[in-house]
Amino acid sequence: MKVVTKEIEVRTTSKFQSMDITDLVEAEIGSVKEGVAYIFVKHTTCSIIVNEPESGLMEDYLNWMRKIVPPDGEFKHNIIDNNGHAHISAMLIGNSRVIPVAGGKLDLGTWQRVILLEFDGPRVRKVQVKVIGE
């Protein structure tokens, strides 16, 4: 069994942003041909999803999160740094995904991609990619 662990940096450029990071993640798979990839963002105000990167959807992900968790809502955490909405949004969506690896690549469906959702940018985000397999 092989284990490959890499960390990539992703720079976001706006407060709310959706970014397709599939190619960055896939570049870190290394020599593992069959197994699983665990993708984990090491922050509490952004999330990782697997979905379609169509431009309208990329906006919808963020617009709907702003409706579900309004940035101007009441958050006790805002006393500290005014980003309570970002923490709650990230908590609802989650900070990691597990994706099968086949043939040395992420085994995603036709329209599936790995997408980082930023709720408190711009920031430099660290994404850990751990691949386990043969």
Backbone as a chain_set.jsonl record, in Angstrom:
{"seq": "MKVVTKEIEVRTTSKFQSMDITDLVEAEIGSVKEGVAYIFVKHTTCSIIVNEPESGLMEDYLNWMRKIVPPDGEFKHNIIDNNGHAHISAMLIGNSRVIPVAGGKLDLGTWQRVILLEFDGPRVRKVQVKVIGE", "coords": {"N": [[0.835, -1.181, 0.0], [0.484, 2.224, -0.786], [0.978, 5.552, 0.401], [0.364, 8.832, -0.281], [0.949, 12.099, 0.548], [0.198, 15.407, 0.104], [0.34, 18.988, 0.047], [-1.454, 21.686, -1.161], [-1.528, 25.115, -2.179], [-4.081, 27.47, -2.493], [-5.08, 30.435, -3.872], [-7.55, 32.702, -3.179], [-9.582, 35.312, -4.564], [-11.686, 36.973, -3.933], [-14.34, 37.911, -1.612], [-16.505, 36.063, -1.608], [-16.285, 33.13, -3.376], [-16.13, 30.643, -5.934], [-14.135, 27.978, -6.903], [-12.732, 25.853, -9.299], [-10.747, 23.276, -8.491], [-9.825, 20.901, -9.372], [-7.774, 20.046, -11.224], [-5.453, 20.855, -9.866], [-5.6, 19.244, -7.581], [-5.579, 16.668, -8.723], [-3.039, 16.605, -9.817], [-1.494, 15.945, -7.683], [-1.721, 13.281, -7.074], [0.241, 11.402, -7.546], [2.08, 8.358, -7.526], [0.076, 6.528, -7.084], [-2.155, 4.244, -8.362], [-4.617, 2.918, -8.054], [-7.1, 3.469, -5.681], [-8.031, 5.662, -3.014], [-8.654, 9.159, -2.755], [-8.293, 11.609, -0.363], [-9.497, 14.721, 0.249], [-8.915, 17.643, 1.896], [-9.653, 20.716, 3.272], [-7.806, 23.021, 5.111], [-9.067, 24.912, 6.817], [-11.556, 27.007, 8.429], [-13.491, 28.537, 7.226], [-14.198, 28.005, 4.63], [-15.12, 25.634, 2.059], [-15.172, 22.285, 0.624], [-16.498, 20.841, -2.263], [-17.978, 18.38, -4.456], [-19.003, 18.755, -7.594], [-20.696, 20.174, -10.451], [-18.902, 22.444, -12.53], [-20.204, 24.455, -13.998], [-20.77, 27.77, -15.11], [-23.081, 29.236, -14.241], [-23.992, 27.622, -12.123], [-21.748, 27.794, -10.486], [-21.996, 30.363, -9.5], [-24.523, 30.084, -8.327], [-24.057, 28.291, -6.152], [-22.799, 29.937, -4.258], [-24.586, 32.129, -4.069], [-26.915, 30.875, -3.081], [-25.979, 29.923, -0.634], [-25.573, 32.351, 0.646], [-28.221, 33.106, 0.937], [-29.185, 31.089, 2.612], [-27.485, 31.326, 4.828], [-27.261, 34.303, 5.794], [-24.861, 36.866, 5.259], [-25.142, 39.229, 6.69], [-26.425, 38.49, 8.949], [-27.207, 37.768, 12.45], [-24.556, 36.998, 14.413], [-22.794, 35.782, 17.099], [-20.097, 35.415, 16.996], [-19.231, 37.434, 15.329], [-18.385, 39.585, 16.804], [-15.729, 39.185, 17.211], [-14.383, 38.862, 14.617], [-16.127, 39.384, 12.493], [-17.046, 37.354, 10.693], [-18.878, 35.328, 11.061], [-20.891, 34.179, 9.479], [-19.404, 32.857, 7.52], [-18.152, 30.775, 8.906], [-20.39, 29.257, 9.714], [-21.509, 28.593, 7.209], [-19.423, 27.019, 6.094], [-19.432, 24.957, 7.952], [-21.909, 23.75, 7.45], [-21.608, 22.737, 4.844], [-19.132, 21.368, 4.745], [-15.663, 20.307, 5.085], [-14.211, 18.494, 3.617], [-13.699, 15.816, 1.202], [-14.004, 12.509, -0.122], [-12.67, 10.743, -2.765], [-12.735, 8.274, -5.287], [-9.812, 6.767, -6.772], [-8.703, 5.855, -9.9], [-6.804, 4.254, -12.346], [-4.733, 6.029, -11.911], [-5.887, 8.534, -11.73], [-8.372, 10.915, -10.555], [-11.466, 9.423, -10.066], [-13.949, 10.578, -11.28], [-17.354, 11.5, -12.123], [-18.896, 12.32, -15.309], [-19.506, 15.159, -15.311], [-18.485, 15.967, -12.943], [-16.424, 17.787, -10.683], [-13.796, 18.914, -8.475], [-14.442, 21.37, -6.203], [-13.634, 24.38, -4.609], [-15.181, 26.311, -2.189], [-15.249, 29.554, -1.249], [-15.843, 31.562, 1.544], [-14.937, 33.721, 2.942], [-12.992, 35.437, 1.829], [-10.545, 37.674, 0.323], [-8.143, 35.027, 0.46], [-5.315, 32.885, 1.281], [-5.479, 29.569, 0.83], [-4.979, 26.37, 2.285], [-4.889, 23.18, 1.048], [-5.075, 19.874, 1.759], [-4.075, 16.888, 0.24], [-4.502, 13.573, 0.423], [-3.601, 10.483, -0.645], [-4.406, 7.129, -0.828], [-3.54, 3.866, -1.554], [-2.797, 1.476, -4.142]], "CA": [[0.0, 0.0, 0.0], [1.181, 3.515, -0.859], [0.299, 6.736, 0.92], [0.954, 10.069, -0.789], [0.339, 13.269, 1.176], [0.69, 16.674, -0.451], [-0.449, 20.159, 0.401], [-1.439, 22.707, -2.207], [-2.05, 26.425, -1.798], [-5.035, 28.055, -3.415], [-5.324, 31.854, -3.568], [-8.839, 33.221, -3.608], [-9.436, 36.736, -4.891], [-12.824, 37.776, -3.492], [-14.954, 37.453, -0.367], [-17.23, 34.84, -1.953], [-15.73, 32.649, -4.639], [-16.097, 29.206, -6.182], [-12.978, 27.681, -7.753], [-12.491, 24.472, -9.697], [-9.362, 22.936, -8.138], [-9.63, 19.495, -9.749], [-6.458, 19.806, -11.834], [-4.447, 20.988, -8.81], [-5.702, 18.049, -6.739], [-5.173, 15.493, -9.494], [-1.585, 16.66, -10.015], [-0.825, 15.463, -6.466], [-2.026, 11.866, -6.839], [1.513, 10.693, -7.503], [2.224, 7.038, -8.13], [-1.048, 5.656, -6.741], [-2.973, 3.949, -9.542], [-5.954, 2.526, -7.601], [-7.262, 3.752, -4.261], [-8.91, 6.78, -2.703], [-8.039, 10.454, -2.444], [-8.983, 12.374, 0.675], [-9.194, 16.133, 0.023], [-9.275, 18.315, 3.145], [-9.223, 22.108, 3.343], [-7.361, 23.226, 6.483], [-9.596, 26.205, 7.254], [-12.911, 26.919, 8.97], [-14.406, 29.466, 6.56], [-14.369, 27.605, 3.234], [-15.562, 24.24, 1.948], [-14.874, 21.498, -0.571], [-17.626, 20.079, -2.786], [-17.819, 17.737, -5.756], [-20.179, 19.11, -8.355], [-20.431, 20.663, -11.803], [-18.361, 23.805, -12.516], [-20.879, 25.332, -14.949], [-20.655, 29.133, -14.575], [-24.276, 29.607, -13.486], [-23.959, 26.886, -10.859], [-20.662, 28.323, -9.643], [-22.6, 31.513, -8.817], [-25.627, 29.596, -7.502], [-23.554, 27.737, -4.891], [-22.533, 31.04, -3.333], [-25.812, 32.907, -3.862], [-27.823, 30.149, -2.203], [-25.427, 29.917, 0.733], [-25.846, 33.671, 1.232], [-29.633, 33.115, 1.338], [-29.336, 30.178, 3.752], [-26.729, 31.908, 5.943], [-27.008, 35.683, 5.359], [-23.659, 37.482, 5.837], [-25.499, 40.312, 7.605], [-27.193, 37.918, 10.054], [-26.67, 37.96, 13.801], [-23.623, 35.942, 14.821], [-22.001, 36.202, 18.248], [-18.688, 35.394, 16.584], [-18.893, 38.678, 14.621], [-17.7, 40.489, 17.735], [-14.292, 38.935, 17.07], [-13.83, 39.215, 13.302], [-17.182, 39.652, 11.512], [-17.178, 36.326, 9.664], [-19.687, 34.229, 11.586], [-21.586, 33.538, 8.367], [-18.469, 31.98, 6.815], [-17.98, 29.573, 9.726], [-21.617, 28.464, 9.654], [-21.603, 28.065, 5.844], [-18.444, 25.934, 5.967], [-19.876, 23.852, 8.792], [-23.024, 23.076, 6.783], [-21.168, 22.049, 3.622], [-18.061, 20.438, 5.094], [-14.307, 20.69, 4.696], [-13.459, 17.416, 2.972], [-14.38, 14.853, 0.329], [-13.253, 11.314, -0.48], [-12.933, 10.456, -4.178], [-11.974, 7.121, -5.763], [-8.732, 6.945, -7.752], [-8.624, 4.716, -10.829], [-5.904, 4.555, -13.449], [-3.871, 7.155, -11.549], [-6.628, 9.801, -11.808], [-9.62, 10.962, -9.812], [-12.515, 8.703, -10.787], [-15.121, 11.438, -11.192], [-18.353, 11.368, -13.17], [-18.734, 13.168, -16.495], [-19.543, 16.6, -15.034], [-18.0, 16.223, -11.589], [-15.123, 18.412, -10.445], [-13.555, 19.302, -7.085], [-14.642, 22.815, -6.147], [-13.439, 25.064, -3.335], [-16.09, 27.423, -1.972], [-14.686, 30.558, -0.336], [-16.857, 32.393, 2.194], [-14.292, 34.772, 3.75], [-11.757, 35.794, 1.135], [-9.549, 36.799, -0.306], [-7.248, 34.313, 1.373], [-4.512, 31.775, 0.772], [-6.035, 28.375, 1.455], [-4.178, 25.153, 2.208], [-5.696, 21.999, 0.796], [-4.28, 18.638, 1.867], [-4.495, 15.771, -0.599], [-3.907, 12.323, 0.897], [-4.015, 9.404, -1.531], [-4.068, 5.829, -0.24], [-3.868, 2.798, -2.484], [-1.716, 0.696, -4.774]], "C": [[0.885, 1.252, 0.0], [0.308, 4.579, -0.227], [1.062, 7.944, 0.416], [0.212, 11.221, -0.129], [1.001, 14.516, 0.632], [-0.211, 17.795, 0.04], [-0.322, 21.18, -0.712], [-1.986, 24.007, -1.632], [-2.947, 26.948, -2.904], [-5.274, 29.492, -2.969], [-6.698, 32.255, -4.094], [-8.719, 34.736, -3.751], [-10.614, 37.596, -4.471], [-13.442, 37.166, -2.246], [-15.691, 36.14, -0.566], [-16.733, 34.386, -3.306], [-15.869, 31.141, -4.725], [-14.994, 28.954, -7.209], [-12.889, 26.188, -8.047], [-11.017, 24.172, -9.429], [-9.007, 21.495, -8.527], [-8.235, 19.23, -10.289], [-5.339, 19.917, -10.812], [-4.419, 19.751, -7.924], [-5.155, 16.837, -7.483], [-3.658, 15.456, -9.721], [-0.824, 16.088, -8.819], [-1.061, 13.981, -6.191], [-0.761, 11.018, -6.8], [1.444, 9.331, -8.147], [1.086, 6.077, -7.789], [-1.94, 5.479, -7.965], [-4.424, 3.625, -9.169], [-6.038, 2.794, -6.111], [-8.284, 4.837, -4.026], [-8.074, 8.023, -2.426], [-8.92, 11.15, -1.422], [-8.544, 13.818, 0.5], [-9.77, 16.906, 1.19], [-8.766, 19.75, 3.116], [-8.981, 22.443, 4.818], [-7.782, 24.598, 7.019], [-11.047, 26.045, 7.675], [-13.905, 27.853, 8.29], [-14.483, 29.223, 5.049], [-14.688, 26.115, 3.212], [-15.077, 23.607, 0.657], [-16.155, 20.761, -0.966], [-17.187, 19.343, -4.048], [-19.121, 18.012, -6.499], [-19.758, 19.625, -9.714], [-19.947, 22.118, -11.769], [-18.991, 24.738, -13.554], [-21.002, 26.726, -14.325], [-21.883, 29.572, -13.778], [-24.336, 28.909, -12.141], [-22.882, 27.422, -9.924], [-21.134, 29.566, -8.891], [-23.709, 31.058, -7.877], [-25.153, 29.052, -6.159], [-23.401, 28.842, -3.853], [-23.795, 31.848, -3.042], [-26.771, 32.203, -2.914], [-27.278, 30.047, -0.783], [-25.669, 31.259, 1.405], [-27.313, 33.791, 1.641], [-29.854, 32.25, 2.574], [-28.677, 30.747, 4.998], [-26.355, 33.342, 5.544], [-25.779, 36.285, 6.043], [-23.973, 38.591, 6.836], [-26.37, 39.812, 8.761], [-26.53, 38.187, 11.398], [-25.825, 36.749, 14.197], [-22.792, 36.465, 15.984], [-20.52, 36.275, 17.899], [-18.273, 36.703, 15.896], [-18.235, 39.711, 15.515], [-16.192, 40.369, 17.555], [-13.784, 39.369, 15.701], [-14.863, 39.259, 12.165], [-17.266, 38.624, 10.377], [-17.943, 35.098, 10.156], [-20.402, 33.464, 10.492], [-20.684, 32.526, 7.656], [-18.248, 30.677, 7.586], [-19.206, 28.663, 9.641], [-21.786, 27.837, 8.268], [-20.67, 26.873, 5.663], [-18.856, 24.716, 6.787], [-20.991, 23.065, 8.104], [-22.574, 22.244, 5.586], [-20.079, 21.022, 3.913], [-16.725, 20.822, 4.483], [-13.53, 19.589, 3.99], [-14.363, 16.567, 2.086], [-13.431, 13.675, 0.102], [-13.663, 10.938, -1.899], [-12.119, 9.226, -4.579], [-10.882, 7.538, -6.754], [-8.687, 5.678, -8.592], [-7.733, 5.12, -11.995], [-5.022, 5.761, -13.18], [-4.539, 8.515, -11.62], [-7.848, 9.751, -10.894], [-10.714, 10.317, -10.662], [-13.845, 9.431, -10.611], [-16.089, 11.152, -12.328], [-18.134, 12.419, -14.25], [-18.633, 14.648, -16.16], [-18.953, 16.949, -13.676], [-16.596, 16.813, -11.572], [-15.019, 18.71, -8.948], [-13.582, 20.829, -7.043], [-14.428, 23.32, -4.729], [-14.427, 26.222, -3.278], [-15.514, 28.32, -0.892], [-15.818, 31.408, 0.226], [-16.262, 33.575, 2.955], [-12.971, 35.207, 3.124], [-11.56, 37.288, 1.052], [-8.58, 36.232, 0.728], [-6.333, 33.375, 0.588], [-4.975, 30.555, 1.551], [-5.11, 27.185, 1.251], [-5.119, 23.959, 2.091], [-4.779, 20.785, 0.856], [-4.921, 17.565, 0.994], [-3.758, 14.54, -0.089], [-4.474, 11.196, 0.04], [-3.503, 8.083, -0.952], [-4.465, 4.759, -1.247], [-2.638, 2.084, -3.013], [-1.189, 1.405, -5.995]], "O": [[1.897, 1.317, 0.697], [-0.92, 4.53, -0.299], [2.264, 8.073, 0.653], [-1.011, 11.315, -0.23], [2.221, 14.661, 0.694], [-1.367, 17.576, 0.399], [0.782, 21.5, -1.153], [-2.805, 23.997, -0.714], [-2.617, 26.877, -4.087], [-5.631, 29.735, -1.817], [-6.975, 32.161, -5.29], [-7.857, 35.361, -3.131], [-10.571, 38.816, -4.628], [-13.111, 36.043, -1.865], [-15.523, 35.207, 0.219], [-16.75, 35.149, -4.272], [-15.744, 30.439, -3.721], [-14.924, 29.62, -8.242], [-12.965, 25.363, -7.137], [-10.138, 24.751, -10.068], [-8.008, 20.947, -8.062], [-7.578, 18.283, -9.857], [-4.371, 19.158, -10.875], [-3.349, 19.265, -7.558], [-4.36, 16.072, -6.937], [-3.071, 14.377, -9.807], [0.363, 15.779, -8.932], [-0.629, 13.479, -5.154], [-0.71, 10.016, -6.087], [0.819, 9.162, -9.195], [1.14, 4.911, -8.179], [-2.422, 6.458, -8.535], [-5.35, 4.011, -9.882], [-5.151, 2.395, -5.355], [-9.282, 4.931, -4.741], [-6.949, 7.945, -1.933], [-10.133, 11.264, -1.596], [-7.354, 14.118, 0.59], [-10.971, 16.84, 1.452], [-7.567, 19.976, 2.953], [-9.833, 22.186, 5.669], [-6.98, 25.338, 7.588], [-11.695, 25.06, 7.32], [-15.049, 27.955, 8.732], [-14.798, 30.136, 4.285], [-14.543, 25.423, 4.219], [-14.637, 24.287, -0.27], [-16.812, 20.141, -0.13], [-16.149, 19.654, -4.631], [-20.194, 17.565, -6.092], [-18.59, 19.522, -10.087], [-20.522, 22.939, -11.054], [-18.364, 25.721, -13.949], [-21.305, 26.846, -13.138], [-21.738, 30.217, -12.74], [-24.689, 29.521, -11.133], [-23.084, 27.495, -8.712], [-20.712, 29.797, -7.757], [-23.835, 31.572, -6.765], [-25.776, 29.32, -5.132], [-23.826, 28.693, -2.707], [-24.045, 32.214, -1.894], [-27.372, 32.837, -2.047], [-28.05, 30.081, 0.175], [-25.941, 31.309, 2.604], [-27.625, 34.505, 2.594], [-30.61, 32.619, 3.473], [-29.233, 30.668, 6.094], [-25.266, 33.576, 5.019], [-25.661, 36.225, 7.267], [-23.171, 38.869, 7.728], [-26.981, 40.611, 9.471], [-25.441, 38.756, 11.472], [-26.325, 35.629, 14.299], [-22.145, 37.504, 15.853], [-19.784, 37.099, 18.441], [-17.089, 37.042, 15.883], [-17.585, 40.629, 15.015], [-15.463, 41.346, 17.73], [-12.848, 40.165, 15.621], [-14.491, 39.178, 10.995], [-17.527, 38.987, 9.23], [-17.685, 33.976, 9.721], [-20.512, 32.24, 10.558], [-21.145, 31.463, 7.239], [-18.167, 29.604, 6.988], [-19.076, 27.446, 9.511], [-22.167, 26.671, 8.163], [-21.078, 25.836, 5.139], [-18.653, 23.578, 6.364], [-21.009, 21.836, 8.171], [-23.109, 21.161, 5.346], [-20.114, 19.917, 3.372], [-16.66, 21.558, 3.498], [-12.324, 19.721, 3.781], [-15.589, 16.589, 2.195], [-12.21, 13.832, 0.132], [-14.851, 10.828, -2.203], [-10.936, 9.139, -4.249], [-11.017, 8.527, -7.474], [-8.639, 4.568, -8.061], [-7.891, 6.201, -12.562], [-4.606, 6.446, -14.114], [-3.862, 9.542, -11.578], [-8.3, 8.674, -10.508], [-10.861, 10.638, -11.842], [-14.739, 8.972, -9.9], [-15.698, 10.627, -13.371], [-17.285, 13.3, -14.111], [-17.751, 15.331, -16.681], [-18.928, 18.121, -13.301], [-15.713, 16.406, -12.327], [-16.027, 18.753, -8.244], [-12.834, 21.492, -7.761], [-14.966, 22.766, -3.77], [-14.505, 27.022, -4.21], [-15.318, 27.892, 0.246], [-16.653, 31.914, -0.523], [-17.003, 34.353, 3.555], [-11.957, 35.329, 3.812], [-12.314, 38.066, 1.636], [-8.252, 36.874, 1.725], [-6.546, 33.11, -0.595], [-4.875, 30.512, 2.777], [-4.529, 27.012, 0.179], [-6.014, 23.759, 2.913], [-3.82, 20.684, 0.09], [-6.136, 17.365, 1.01], [-2.531, 14.472, -0.161], [-5.685, 10.982, 0.007], [-2.323, 7.946, -0.63], [-5.595, 4.747, -1.735], [-1.575, 2.098, -2.391], [-0.28, 0.903, -6.656]]}, "num_chains": 1, "name": "protein.A"}
